């Protein structure tokens, strides 16, 4: 091993970034995210989500992922089947 070579290297800072937008189903319990878009959701389901406050720009907190995705939006807790959670697109906040 070349000791001079090892000493000549400067420390490298590694930054791990989260994907900008991902499906709600990919978040872990405890994560907070902002709703950014919806995938292919039937109009009736989309209207129900929006009526409960799941709107673009609104923040939510993931409480659970199994067996259902459970989130809190403001003061309301909602449960999503996996198919719906895959179609709610979010941006992780923390």
DAGI-V194987 format. One record per run of one state. SS is the DSSP state (alpha for helix, beta for strand, coil for the rest). FROM is the first residue (numbers start at 1). LEN is the number of residues. If there is no record, write none. Layout:
BEGIN
ss:SS from:FROM len:LEN
ss:SS from:FROM len:LEN
END
This chain:
BEGIN
ss:coil from:1 len:2
ss:alpha from:3 len:6
ss:coil from:9 len:13
ss:beta from:22 len:2
ss:alpha from:24 len:3
ss:coil from:27 len:5
ss:beta from:32 len:7
ss:coil from:39 len:4
ss:alpha from:43 len:9
ss:coil from:52 len:7
ss:beta from:59 len:6
ss:coil from:65 len:4
ss:beta from:69 len:5
ss:coil from:74 len:2
ss:beta from:76 len:5
ss:coil from:81 len:1
ss:alpha from:82 len:4
ss:coil from:86 len:2
ss:beta from:88 len:5
ss:coil from:93 len:2
END
